[in-house]
């Protein structure tokens, strides 16, 4: 994902970059949507964030940790 200022500019999926039309970036949360898919990243700490994905195929969650 590429964040430029206060918006998500693009994200990578299957090795290809996709532009993002709608997003919101705060100090704690990043949200964006593309083609009916919704992504939310919520900061837990300096190295950990919660991720949630909502699609027509179903929902998924993950904990992301920077190493």
mmCIF file as Biopython writes it, N, C-alpha, C and O atoms, coordinates in Angstrom:
data_model
#
loop_
_atom_site.group_PDB
_atom_site.id
_atom_site.type_symbol
_atom_site.label_atom_id
_atom_site.label_alt_id
_atom_site.label_comp_id
_atom_site.label_asym_id
_atom_site.label_entity_id
_atom_site.label_seq_id
_atom_site.pdbx_PDB_ins_code
_atom_site.Cartn_x
_atom_site.Cartn_y
_atom_site.Cartn_z
_atom_site.occupancy
_atom_site.B_iso_or_equiv
_atom_site.auth_seq_id
_atom_site.auth_asym_id
_atom_site.pdbx_PDB_model_num
ATOM 1   N N  . UNK A ? 1  ? 0.842   -1.151  0.000   1.0 0.0 1  A 1 
ATOM 2   C CA . UNK A ? 1  ? 0.000   0.000   0.000   1.0 0.0 1  A 1 
ATOM 3   C C  . UNK A ? 1  ? 0.903   1.234   0.000   1.0 0.0 1  A 1 
ATOM 4   O O  . UNK A ? 1  ? 1.936   1.270   0.668   1.0 0.0 1  A 1 
ATOM 5   N N  . UNK A ? 2  ? 0.488   2.233   -0.759  1.0 0.0 2  A 1 
ATOM 6   C CA . UNK A ? 2  ? 1.211   3.504   -0.804  1.0 0.0 2  A 1 
ATOM 7   C C  . UNK A ? 2  ? 0.318   4.586   -0.226  1.0 0.0 2  A 1 
ATOM 8   O O  . UNK A ? 2  ? -0.767  4.848   -0.747  1.0 0.0 2  A 1 
ATOM 9   N N  . UNK A ? 3  ? 0.775   5.220   0.855   1.0 0.0 3  A 1 
ATOM 10  C CA . UNK A ? 3  ? 0.047   6.324   1.471   1.0 0.0 3  A 1 
ATOM 11  C C  . UNK A ? 3  ? 0.752   7.610   1.086   1.0 0.0 3  A 1 
ATOM 12  O O  . UNK A ? 3  ? 1.957   7.754   1.291   1.0 0.0 3  A 1 
ATOM 13  N N  . UNK A ? 4  ? 0.000   8.542   0.528   1.0 0.0 4  A 1 
ATOM 14  C CA . UNK A ? 4  ? 0.535   9.841   0.119   1.0 0.0 4  A 1 
ATOM 15  C C  . UNK A ? 4  ? -0.245  10.929  0.843   1.0 0.0 4  A 1 
ATOM 16  O O  . UNK A ? 4  ? -1.395  11.214  0.508   1.0 0.0 4  A 1 
ATOM 17  N N  . UNK A ? 5  ? 0.394   11.531  1.838   1.0 0.0 5  A 1 
ATOM 18  C CA . UNK A ? 5  ? -0.289  12.557  2.624   1.0 0.0 5  A 1 
ATOM 19  C C  . UNK A ? 5  ? -1.416  11.967  3.432   1.0 0.0 5  A 1 
ATOM 20  O O  . UNK A ? 5  ? -1.188  11.127  4.303   1.0 0.0 5  A 1 
ATOM 21  N N  . UNK A ? 6  ? -2.642  12.401  3.151   1.0 0.0 6  A 1 
ATOM 22  C CA . UNK A ? 6  ? -3.799  11.947  3.926   1.0 0.0 6  A 1 
ATOM 23  C C  . UNK A ? 6  ? -4.686  10.989  3.144   1.0 0.0 6  A 1 
ATOM 24  O O  . UNK A ? 6  ? -5.886  10.901  3.405   1.0 0.0 6  A 1 
ATOM 25  N N  . UNK A ? 7  ? -4.095  10.258  2.172   1.0 0.0 7  A 1 
ATOM 26  C CA . UNK A ? 7  ? -4.904  9.310   1.407   1.0 0.0 7  A 1 
ATOM 27  C C  . UNK A ? 7  ? -4.067  8.109   0.979   1.0 0.0 7  A 1 
ATOM 28  O O  . UNK A ? 7  ? -2.840  8.184   0.907   1.0 0.0 7  A 1 
ATOM 29  N N  . UNK A ? 8  ? -4.747  7.009   0.699   1.0 0.0 8  A 1 
ATOM 30  C CA . UNK A ? 8  ? -4.106  5.824   0.131   1.0 0.0 8  A 1 
ATOM 31  C C  . UNK A ? 8  ? -4.101  6.017   -1.379  1.0 0.0 8  A 1 
ATOM 32  O O  . UNK A ? 8  ? -5.161  6.166   -1.988  1.0 0.0 8  A 1 
ATOM 33  N N  . UNK A ? 9  ? -2.934  6.016   -1.981  1.0 0.0 9  A 1 
ATOM 34  C CA . UNK A ? 9  ? -2.832  6.228   -3.427  1.0 0.0 9  A 1 
ATOM 35  C C  . UNK A ? 9  ? -3.021  4.932   -4.199  1.0 0.0 9  A 1 
ATOM 36  O O  . UNK A ? 9  ? -3.659  4.925   -5.252  1.0 0.0 9  A 1 
ATOM 37  N N  . UNK A ? 10 ? -2.460  3.810   -3.674  1.0 0.0 10 A 1 
ATOM 38  C CA . UNK A ? 10 ? -2.562  2.533   -4.374  1.0 0.0 10 A 1 
ATOM 39  C C  . UNK A ? 10 ? -2.260  1.391   -3.423  1.0 0.0 10 A 1 
ATOM 40  O O  . UNK A ? 10 ? -1.779  1.596   -2.309  1.0 0.0 10 A 1 
ATOM 41  N N  . UNK A ? 11 ? -2.556  0.173   -3.892  1.0 0.0 11 A 1 
ATOM 42  C CA . UNK A ? 11 ? -2.208  -1.034  -3.144  1.0 0.0 11 A 1 
ATOM 43  C C  . UNK A ? 11 ? -1.744  -2.092  -4.134  1.0 0.0 11 A 1 
ATOM 44  O O  . UNK A ? 11 ? -2.051  -2.013  -5.324  1.0 0.0 11 A 1 
ATOM 45  N N  . UNK A ? 12 ? -1.009  -3.078  -3.644  1.0 0.0 12 A 1 
ATOM 46  C CA . UNK A ? 12 ? -0.511  -4.163  -4.484  1.0 0.0 12 A 1 
ATOM 47  C C  . UNK A ? 12 ? -1.364  -5.411  -4.260  1.0 0.0 12 A 1 
ATOM 48  O O  . UNK A ? 12 ? -1.689  -5.756  -3.124  1.0 0.0 12 A 1 
ATOM 49  N N  . UNK A ? 13 ? -1.722  -6.084  -5.357  1.0 0.0 13 A 1 
ATOM 50  C CA . UNK A ? 13 ? -2.444  -7.348  -5.275  1.0 0.0 13 A 1 
ATOM 51  C C  . UNK A ? 13 ? -1.966  -8.226  -6.410  1.0 0.0 13 A 1 
ATOM 52  O O  . UNK A ? 13 ? -2.013  -7.828  -7.574  1.0 0.0 13 A 1 
ATOM 53  N N  . UNK A ? 14 ? -1.509  -9.409  -6.080  1.0 0.0 14 A 1 
ATOM 54  C CA . UNK A ? 14 ? -0.984  -10.368 -7.039  1.0 0.0 14 A 1 
ATOM 55  C C  . UNK A ? 14 ? 0.079   -9.730  -7.937  1.0 0.0 14 A 1 
ATOM 56  O O  . UNK A ? 14 ? 0.106   -9.952  -9.148  1.0 0.0 14 A 1 
ATOM 57  N N  . UNK A ? 15 ? 0.953   -8.933  -7.313  1.0 0.0 15 A 1 
ATOM 58  C CA . UNK A ? 15 ? 2.074   -8.336  -8.018  1.0 0.0 15 A 1 
ATOM 59  C C  . UNK A ? 15 ? 1.746   -7.127  -8.870  1.0 0.0 15 A 1 
ATOM 60  O O  . UNK A ? 15 ? 2.624   -6.605  -9.558  1.0 0.0 15 A 1 
ATOM 61  N N  . UNK A ? 16 ? 0.496   -6.667  -8.842  1.0 0.0 16 A 1 
ATOM 62  C CA . UNK A ? 16 ? 0.111   -5.509  -9.642  1.0 0.0 16 A 1 
ATOM 63  C C  . UNK A ? 16 ? -0.380  -4.385  -8.742  1.0 0.0 16 A 1 
ATOM 64  O O  . UNK A ? 16 ? -1.061  -4.625  -7.745  1.0 0.0 16 A 1 
ATOM 65  N N  . UNK A ? 17 ? -0.032  -3.168  -9.100  1.0 0.0 17 A 1 
ATOM 66  C CA . UNK A ? 17 ? -0.469  -1.986  -8.368  1.0 0.0 17 A 1 
ATOM 67  C C  . UNK A ? 17 ? -1.857  -1.567  -8.855  1.0 0.0 17 A 1 
ATOM 68  O O  . UNK A ? 17 ? -2.129  -1.546  -10.055 1.0 0.0 17 A 1 
ATOM 69  N N  . UNK A ? 18 ? -2.734  -1.233  -7.894  1.0 0.0 18 A 1 
ATOM 70  C CA . UNK A ? 18 ? -4.093  -0.806  -8.204  1.0 0.0 18 A 1 
ATOM 71  C C  . UNK A ? 18 ? -4.337  0.553   -7.550  1.0 0.0 18 A 1 
ATOM 72  O O  . UNK A ? 18 ? -4.054  0.712   -6.362  1.0 0.0 18 A 1 
ATOM 73  N N  . UNK A ? 19 ? -4.856  1.544   -8.293  1.0 0.0 19 A 1 
ATOM 74  C CA . UNK A ? 19 ? -5.156  2.845   -7.692  1.0 0.0 19 A 1 
ATOM 75  C C  . UNK A ? 19 ? -6.358  2.740   -6.747  1.0 0.0 19 A 1 
ATOM 76  O O  . UNK A ? 19 ? -7.203  1.857   -6.895  1.0 0.0 19 A 1 
ATOM 77  N N  . UNK A ? 20 ? -6.416  3.647   -5.785  1.0 0.0 20 A 1 
ATOM 78  C CA . UNK A ? 20 ? -7.513  3.689   -4.818  1.0 0.0 20 A 1 
ATOM 79  C C  . UNK A ? 20 ? -8.266  4.997   -4.999  1.0 0.0 20 A 1 
ATOM 80  O O  . UNK A ? 20 ? -7.662  6.069   -4.971  1.0 0.0 20 A 1 
ATOM 81  N N  . UNK A ? 21 ? -9.578  4.920   -5.184  1.0 0.0 21 A 1 
ATOM 82  C CA . UNK A ? 21 ? -10.399 6.105   -5.408  1.0 0.0 21 A 1 
ATOM 83  C C  . UNK A ? 21 ? -10.884 6.736   -4.104  1.0 0.0 21 A 1 
ATOM 84  O O  . UNK A ? 21 ? -11.045 7.954   -4.028  1.0 0.0 21 A 1 
ATOM 85  N N  . UNK A ? 22 ? -11.119 5.910   -3.071  1.0 0.0 22 A 1 
ATOM 86  C CA . UNK A ? 22 ? -11.695 6.411   -1.831  1.0 0.0 22 A 1 
ATOM 87  C C  . UNK A ? 22 ? -10.918 5.868   -0.631  1.0 0.0 22 A 1 
ATOM 88  O O  . UNK A ? 22 ? -10.752 4.657   -0.486  1.0 0.0 22 A 1 
ATOM 89  N N  . UNK A ? 23 ? -10.444 6.778   0.228   1.0 0.0 23 A 1 
ATOM 90  C CA . UNK A ? 23 ? -9.694  6.347   1.413   1.0 0.0 23 A 1 
ATOM 91  C C  . UNK A ? 23 ? -9.769  7.408   2.501   1.0 0.0 23 A 1 
ATOM 92  O O  . UNK A ? 23 ? -10.186 8.542   2.266   1.0 0.0 23 A 1 
ATOM 93  N N  . UNK A ? 24 ? -9.348  7.002   3.709   1.0 0.0 24 A 1 
ATOM 94  C CA . UNK A ? 24 ? -9.253  7.915   4.839   1.0 0.0 24 A 1 
ATOM 95  C C  . UNK A ? 24 ? -8.055  7.492   5.681   1.0 0.0 24 A 1 
ATOM 96  O O  . UNK A ? 24 ? -7.920  6.320   6.031   1.0 0.0 24 A 1 
ATOM 97  N N  . UNK A ? 25 ? -7.192  8.440   6.002   1.0 0.0 25 A 1 
ATOM 98  C CA . UNK A ? 25 ? -5.989  8.167   6.783   1.0 0.0 25 A 1 
ATOM 99  C C  . UNK A ? 25 ? -5.974  9.077   8.000   1.0 0.0 25 A 1 
ATOM 100 O O  . UNK A ? 25 ? -6.060  10.299  7.880   1.0 0.0 25 A 1 
ATOM 101 N N  . UNK A ? 26 ? -5.863  8.455   9.189   1.0 0.0 26 A 1 
ATOM 102 C CA . UNK A ? 26 ? -5.674  9.216   10.429  1.0 0.0 26 A 1 
ATOM 103 C C  . UNK A ? 26 ? -4.410  8.693   11.101  1.0 0.0 26 A 1 
ATOM 104 O O  . UNK A ? 26 ? -3.748  7.802   10.569  1.0 0.0 26 A 1 
ATOM 105 N N  . UNK A ? 27 ? -4.076  9.233   12.254  1.0 0.0 27 A 1 
ATOM 106 C CA . UNK A ? 27 ? -2.883  8.782   12.978  1.0 0.0 27 A 1 
ATOM 107 C C  . UNK A ? 27 ? -3.004  7.328   13.428  1.0 0.0 27 A 1 
ATOM 108 O O  . UNK A ? 27 ? -1.988  6.658   13.617  1.0 0.0 27 A 1 
ATOM 109 N N  . UNK A ? 28 ? -4.215  6.835   13.601  1.0 0.0 28 A 1 
ATOM 110 C CA . UNK A ? 28 ? -4.423  5.481   14.127  1.0 0.0 28 A 1 
ATOM 111 C C  . UNK A ? 28 ? -5.056  4.501   13.135  1.0 0.0 28 A 1 
ATOM 112 O O  . UNK A ? 28 ? -4.885  3.290   13.276  1.0 0.0 28 A 1 
ATOM 113 N N  . UNK A ? 29 ? -5.782  5.007   12.138  1.0 0.0 29 A 1 
ATOM 114 C CA . UNK A ? 29 ? -6.555  4.141   11.259  1.0 0.0 29 A 1 
ATOM 115 C C  . UNK A ? 29 ? -6.378  4.515   9.788   1.0 0.0 29 A 1 
ATOM 116 O O  . UNK A ? 29 ? -6.323  5.693   9.436   1.0 0.0 29 A 1 
ATOM 117 N N  . UNK A ? 30 ? -6.292  3.496   8.942   1.0 0.0 30 A 1 
ATOM 118 C CA . UNK A ? 30 ? -6.312  3.673   7.491   1.0 0.0 30 A 1 
ATOM 119 C C  . UNK A ? 30 ? -7.471  2.840   6.963   1.0 0.0 30 A 1 
ATOM 120 O O  . UNK A ? 30 ? -7.580  1.653   7.270   1.0 0.0 30 A 1 
ATOM 121 N N  . UNK A ? 31 ? -8.335  3.462   6.169   1.0 0.0 31 A 1 
ATOM 122 C CA . UNK A ? 31 ? -9.420  2.731   5.516   1.0 0.0 31 A 1 
ATOM 123 C C  . UNK A ? 31 ? -9.415  3.078   4.038   1.0 0.0 31 A 1 
ATOM 124 O O  . UNK A ? 31 ? -9.143  4.214   3.651   1.0 0.0 31 A 1 
ATOM 125 N N  . UNK A ? 32 ? -9.723  2.077   3.219   1.0 0.0 32 A 1 
ATOM 126 C CA . UNK A ? 32 ? -9.908  2.351   1.793   1.0 0.0 32 A 1 
ATOM 127 C C  . UNK A ? 32 ? -10.824 1.309   1.187   1.0 0.0 32 A 1 
ATOM 128 O O  . UNK A ? 32 ? -11.028 0.229   1.740   1.0 0.0 32 A 1 
ATOM 129 N N  . UNK A ? 33 ? -11.371 1.662   0.033   1.0 0.0 33 A 1 
ATOM 130 C CA . UNK A ? 33 ? -12.234 0.735   -0.677  1.0 0.0 33 A 1 
ATOM 131 C C  . UNK A ? 33 ? -11.908 0.768   -2.162  1.0 0.0 33 A 1 
ATOM 132 O O  . UNK A ? 33 ? -11.472 1.781   -2.707  1.0 0.0 33 A 1 
ATOM 133 N N  . UNK A ? 34 ? -12.135 -0.378  -2.795  1.0 0.0 34 A 1 
ATOM 134 C CA . UNK A ? 34 ? -11.898 -0.494  -4.230  1.0 0.0 34 A 1 
ATOM 135 C C  . UNK A ? 34 ? -12.764 -1.616  -4.762  1.0 0.0 34 A 1 
ATOM 136 O O  . UNK A ? 34 ? -12.676 -2.747  -4.282  1.0 0.0 34 A 1 
ATOM 137 N N  . UNK A ? 35 ? -13.590 -1.325  -5.734  1.0 0.0 35 A 1 
ATOM 138 C CA . UNK A ? 35 ? -14.425 -2.306  -6.415  1.0 0.0 35 A 1 
ATOM 139 C C  . UNK A ? 35 ? -15.219 -3.171  -5.435  1.0 0.0 35 A 1 
ATOM 140 O O  . UNK A ? 35 ? -15.285 -4.390  -5.598  1.0 0.0 35 A 1 
ATOM 141 N N  . UNK A ? 36 ? -15.818 -2.554  -4.428  1.0 0.0 36 A 1 
ATOM 142 C CA . UNK A ? 36 ? -16.642 -3.269  -3.468  1.0 0.0 36 A 1 
ATOM 143 C C  . UNK A ? 36 ? -15.893 -3.962  -2.345  1.0 0.0 36 A 1 
ATOM 144 O O  . UNK A ? 36 ? -16.508 -4.630  -1.514  1.0 0.0 36 A 1 
ATOM 145 N N  . UNK A ? 37 ? -14.580 -3.818  -2.305  1.0 0.0 37 A 1 
ATOM 146 C CA . UNK A ? 37 ? -13.756 -4.385  -1.232  1.0 0.0 37 A 1 
ATOM 147 C C  . UNK A ? 37 ? -13.395 -3.278  -0.249  1.0 0.0 37 A 1 
ATOM 148 O O  . UNK A ? 37 ? -13.024 -2.177  -0.655  1.0 0.0 37 A 1 
ATOM 149 N N  . UNK A ? 38 ? -13.503 -3.569  1.038   1.0 0.0 38 A 1 
ATOM 150 C CA . UNK A ? 38 ? -13.221 -2.585  2.077   1.0 0.0 38 A 1 
ATOM 151 C C  . UNK A ? 38 ? -12.089 -3.086  2.965   1.0 0.0 38 A 1 
ATOM 152 O O  . UNK A ? 38 ? -12.118 -4.230  3.420   1.0 0.0 38 A 1 
ATOM 153 N N  . UNK A ? 39 ? -11.094 -2.241  3.213   1.0 0.0 39 A 1 
ATOM 154 C CA . UNK A ? 39 ? -9.938  -2.593  4.042   1.0 0.0 39 A 1 
ATOM 155 C C  . UNK A ? 39 ? -9.818  -1.576  5.167   1.0 0.0 39 A 1 
ATOM 156 O O  . UNK A ? 39 ? -9.917  -0.370  4.942   1.0 0.0 39 A 1 
ATOM 157 N N  . UNK A ? 40 ? -9.602  -2.078  6.388   1.0 0.0 40 A 1 
ATOM 158 C CA . UNK A ? 40 ? -9.350  -1.221  7.547   1.0 0.0 40 A 1 
ATOM 159 C C  . UNK A ? 40 ? -8.097  -1.710  8.258   1.0 0.0 40 A 1 
ATOM 160 O O  . UNK A ? 40 ? -7.990  -2.891  8.589   1.0 0.0 40 A 1 
ATOM 161 N N  . UNK A ? 41 ? -7.155  -0.814  8.493   1.0 0.0 41 A 1 
ATOM 162 C CA . UNK A ? 41 ? -5.958  -1.097  9.285   1.0 0.0 41 A 1 
ATOM 163 C C  . UNK A ? 41 ? -6.013  -0.201  10.516  1.0 0.0 41 A 1 
ATOM 164 O O  . UNK A ? 41 ? -6.171  1.014   10.400  1.0 0.0 41 A 1 
ATOM 165 N N  . UNK A ? 42 ? -5.883  -0.803  11.694  1.0 0.0 42 A 1 
ATOM 166 C CA . UNK A ? 42 ? -5.939  -0.049  12.943  1.0 0.0 42 A 1 
ATOM 167 C C  . UNK A ? 42 ? -4.664  -0.294  13.733  1.0 0.0 42 A 1 
ATOM 168 O O  . UNK A ? 42 ? -4.325  -1.435  14.048  1.0 0.0 42 A 1 
ATOM 169 N N  . UNK A ? 43 ? -3.968  0.777   14.047  1.0 0.0 43 A 1 
ATOM 170 C CA . UNK A ? 43 ? -2.699  0.692   14.768  1.0 0.0 43 A 1 
ATOM 171 C C  . UNK A ? 43 ? -2.930  0.271   16.215  1.0 0.0 43 A 1 
ATOM 172 O O  . UNK A ? 43 ? -3.737  0.869   16.926  1.0 0.0 43 A 1 
ATOM 173 N N  . UNK A ? 44 ? -2.205  -0.774  16.644  1.0 0.0 44 A 1 
ATOM 174 C CA . UNK A ? 44 ? -2.209  -1.204  18.053  1.0 0.0 44 A 1 
ATOM 175 C C  . UNK A ? 44 ? -1.022  -0.610  18.796  1.0 0.0 44 A 1 
ATOM 176 O O  . UNK A ? 44 ? -1.152  -0.129  19.922  1.0 0.0 44 A 1 
ATOM 177 N N  . UNK A ? 45 ? 0.149   -0.652  18.142  1.0 0.0 45 A 1 
ATOM 178 C CA . UNK A ? 45 ? 1.387   -0.153  18.738  1.0 0.0 45 A 1 
ATOM 179 C C  . UNK A ? 45 ? 2.302   0.282   17.599  1.0 0.0 45 A 1 
ATOM 180 O O  . UNK A ? 45 ? 1.883   0.301   16.442  1.0 0.0 45 A 1 
ATOM 181 N N  . UNK A ? 46 ? 3.526   0.626   17.910  1.0 0.0 46 A 1 
ATOM 182 C CA . UNK A ? 46 ? 4.473   1.044   16.879  1.0 0.0 46 A 1 
ATOM 183 C C  . UNK A ? 46 ? 4.808   -0.074  15.899  1.0 0.0 46 A 1 
ATOM 184 O O  . UNK A ? 46 ? 5.242   0.207   14.782  1.0 0.0 46 A 1 
ATOM 185 N N  . UNK A ? 47 ? 4.619   -1.333  16.287  1.0 0.0 47 A 1 
ATOM 186 C CA . UNK A ? 47 ? 4.984   -2.455  15.421  1.0 0.0 47 A 1 
ATOM 187 C C  . UNK A ? 47 ? 3.824   -3.392  15.074  1.0 0.0 47 A 1 
ATOM 188 O O  . UNK A ? 47 ? 4.029   -4.383  14.372  1.0 0.0 47 A 1 
ATOM 189 N N  . UNK A ? 48 ? 2.610   -3.099  15.550  1.0 0.0 48 A 1 
ATOM 190 C CA . UNK A ? 48 ? 1.494   -4.022  15.357  1.0 0.0 48 A 1 
ATOM 191 C C  . UNK A ? 48 ? 0.230   -3.273  14.923  1.0 0.0 48 A 1 
ATOM 192 O O  . UNK A ? 48 ? -0.064  -2.182  15.410  1.0 0.0 48 A 1 
ATOM 193 N N  . UNK A ? 49 ? -0.510  -3.889  13.992  1.0 0.0 49 A 1 
ATOM 194 C CA . UNK A ? 49 ? -1.788  -3.333  13.548  1.0 0.0 49 A 1 
ATOM 195 C C  . UNK A ? 49 ? -2.769  -4.468  13.292  1.0 0.0 49 A 1 
ATOM 196 O O  . UNK A ? 49 ? -2.378  -5.582  12.945  1.0 0.0 49 A 1 
ATOM 197 N N  . UNK A ? 50 ? -4.051  -4.165  13.470  1.0 0.0 50 A 1 
ATOM 198 C CA . UNK A ? 50 ? -5.117  -5.095  13.111  1.0 0.0 50 A 1 
ATOM 199 C C  . UNK A ? 50 ? -5.550  -4.767  11.688  1.0 0.0 50 A 1 
ATOM 200 O O  . UNK A ? 50 ? -5.635  -3.596  11.317  1.0 0.0 50 A 1 
ATOM 201 N N  . UNK A ? 51 ? -5.823  -5.791  10.895  1.0 0.0 51 A 1 
ATOM 202 C CA . UNK A ? 51 ? -6.293  -5.611  9.528   1.0 0.0 51 A 1 
ATOM 203 C C  . UNK A ? 51 ? -7.623  -6.329  9.366   1.0 0.0 51 A 1 
ATOM 204 O O  . UNK A ? 51 ? -7.801  -7.446  9.854   1.0 0.0 51 A 1 
ATOM 205 N N  . UNK A ? 52 ? -8.557  -5.681  8.676   1.0 0.0 52 A 1 
ATOM 206 C CA . UNK A ? 52 ? -9.850  -6.296  8.382   1.0 0.0 52 A 1 
ATOM 207 C C  . UNK A ? 52 ? -10.160 -6.072  6.908   1.0 0.0 52 A 1 
ATOM 208 O O  . UNK A ? 52 ? -10.004 -4.965  6.392   1.0 0.0 52 A 1 
ATOM 209 N N  . UNK A ? 53 ? -10.600 -7.128  6.240   1.0 0.0 53 A 1 
ATOM 210 C CA . UNK A ? 53 ? -10.956 -7.087  4.827   1.0 0.0 53 A 1 
ATOM 211 C C  . UNK A ? 53 ? -12.391 -7.567  4.682   1.0 0.0 53 A 1 
ATOM 212 O O  . UNK A ? 53 ? -12.767 -8.607  5.224   1.0 0.0 53 A 1 
ATOM 213 N N  . UNK A ? 54 ? -13.184 -6.806  3.950   1.0 0.0 54 A 1 
ATOM 214 C CA . UNK A ? 54 ? -14.577 -7.198  3.705   1.0 0.0 54 A 1 
ATOM 215 C C  . UNK A ? 54 ? -14.794 -7.230  2.193   1.0 0.0 54 A 1 
ATOM 216 O O  . UNK A ? 54 ? -14.628 -6.215  1.518   1.0 0.0 54 A 1 
ATOM 217 N N  . UNK A ? 55 ? -15.167 -8.403  1.662   1.0 0.0 55 A 1 
ATOM 218 C CA . UNK A ? 55 ? -15.389 -8.571  0.238   1.0 0.0 55 A 1 
ATOM 219 C C  . UNK A ? 55 ? -16.708 -9.293  -0.004  1.0 0.0 55 A 1 
ATOM 220 O O  . UNK A ? 55 ? -17.359 -9.748  0.936   1.0 0.0 55 A 1 
ATOM 221 N N  . UNK A ? 56 ? -17.093 -9.392  -1.268  1.0 0.0 56 A 1 
ATOM 222 C CA . UNK A ? 56 ? -18.298 -10.142 -1.614  1.0 0.0 56 A 1 
ATOM 223 C C  . UNK A ? 56 ? -18.115 -11.628 -1.319  1.0 0.0 56 A 1 
ATOM 224 O O  . UNK A ? 56 ? -19.094 -12.333 -1.074  1.0 0.0 56 A 1 
ATOM 225 N N  . UNK A ? 57 ? -16.881 -12.108 -1.339  1.0 0.0 57 A 1 
ATOM 226 C CA . UNK A ? 57 ? -16.601 -13.514 -1.064  1.0 0.0 57 A 1 
ATOM 227 C C  . UNK A ? 57 ? -16.560 -13.829 0.426   1.0 0.0 57 A 1 
ATOM 228 O O  . UNK A ? 57 ? -16.618 -14.998 0.807   1.0 0.0 57 A 1 
ATOM 229 N N  . UNK A ? 58 ? -16.462 -12.810 1.276   1.0 0.0 58 A 1 
ATOM 230 C CA . UNK A ? 58 ? -16.419 -13.024 2.716   1.0 0.0 58 A 1 
ATOM 231 C C  . UNK A ? 58 ? -15.507 -12.037 3.406   1.0 0.0 58 A 1 
ATOM 232 O O  . UNK A ? 58 ? -14.957 -11.136 2.774   1.0 0.0 58 A 1 
ATOM 233 N N  . UNK A ? 59 ? -15.351 -12.208 4.697   1.0 0.0 59 A 1 
ATOM 234 C CA . UNK A ? 59 ? -14.549 -11.312 5.525   1.0 0.0 59 A 1 
ATOM 235 C C  . UNK A ? 59 ? -13.312 -12.033 6.034   1.0 0.0 59 A 1 
ATOM 236 O O  . UNK A ? 59 ? -13.299 -13.256 6.169   1.0 0.0 59 A 1 
ATOM 237 N N  . UNK A ? 60 ? -12.269 -11.252 6.316   1.0 0.0 60 A 1 
ATOM 238 C CA . UNK A ? 60 ? -11.035 -11.814 6.862   1.0 0.0 60 A 1 
ATOM 239 C C  . UNK A ? 60 ? -10.420 -10.797 7.812   1.0 0.0 60 A 1 
ATOM 240 O O  . UNK A ? 60 ? -10.591 -9.588  7.649   1.0 0.0 60 A 1 
ATOM 241 N N  . UNK A ? 61 ? -9.698  -11.313 8.813   1.0 0.0 61 A 1 
ATOM 242 C CA . UNK A ? 61 ? -8.966  -10.449 9.729   1.0 0.0 61 A 1 
ATOM 243 C C  . UNK A ? 61 ? -7.558  -10.983 9.896   1.0 0.0 61 A 1 
ATOM 244 O O  . UNK A ? 61 ? -7.298  -12.163 9.662   1.0 0.0 61 A 1 
ATOM 245 N N  . UNK A ? 62 ? -6.640  -10.095 10.309  1.0 0.0 62 A 1 
ATOM 246 C CA . UNK A ? 62 ? -5.251  -10.487 10.539  1.0 0.0 62 A 1 
ATOM 247 C C  . UNK A ? 62 ? -4.622  -9.509  11.507  1.0 0.0 62 A 1 
ATOM 248 O O  . UNK A ? 62 ? -5.086  -8.381  11.673  1.0 0.0 62 A 1 
ATOM 249 N N  . UNK A ? 63 ? -3.559  -9.964  12.140  1.0 0.0 63 A 1 
ATOM 250 C CA . UNK A ? 63 ? -2.717  -9.078  12.936  1.0 0.0 63 A 1 
ATOM 251 C C  . UNK A ? 63 ? -1.405  -8.942  12.186  1.0 0.0 63 A 1 
ATOM 252 O O  . UNK A ? 63 ? -0.754  -9.944  11.888  1.0 0.0 63 A 1 
ATOM 253 N N  . UNK A ? 64 ? -1.009  -7.717  11.878  1.0 0.0 64 A 1 
ATOM 254 C CA . UNK A ? 64 ? 0.220   -7.440  11.139  1.0 0.0 64 A 1 
ATOM 255 C C  . UNK A ? 64 ? 1.293   -6.986  12.107  1.0 0.0 64 A 1 
ATOM 256 O O  . UNK A ? 64 ? 1.049   -6.112  12.938  1.0 0.0 64 A 1 
ATOM 257 N N  . UNK A ? 65 ? 2.492   -7.575  12.011  1.0 0.0 65 A 1 
ATOM 258 C CA . UNK A ? 65 ? 3.601   -7.236  12.897  1.0 0.0 65 A 1 
ATOM 259 C C  . UNK A ? 65 ? 4.834   -6.895  12.083  1.0 0.0 65 A 1 
ATOM 260 O O  . UNK A ? 65 ? 5.290   -7.695  11.266  1.0 0.0 65 A 1 
ATOM 261 N N  . UNK A ? 66 ? 5.377   -5.693  12.309  1.0 0.0 66 A 1 
ATOM 262 C CA . UNK A ? 66 ? 6.610   -5.277  11.652  1.0 0.0 66 A 1 
ATOM 263 C C  . UNK A ? 66 ? 7.782   -5.898  12.407  1.0 0.0 66 A 1 
ATOM 264 O O  . UNK A ? 66 ? 7.831   -5.832  13.635  1.0 0.0 66 A 1 
ATOM 265 N N  . UNK A ? 67 ? 8.717   -6.496  11.690  1.0 0.0 67 A 1 
ATOM 266 C CA . UNK A ? 67 ? 9.849   -7.132  12.338  1.0 0.0 67 A 1 
ATOM 267 C C  . UNK A ? 67 ? 11.107  -6.321  12.160  1.0 0.0 67 A 1 
ATOM 268 O O  . UNK A ? 67 ? 12.168  -6.713  12.646  1.0 0.0 67 A 1 
#
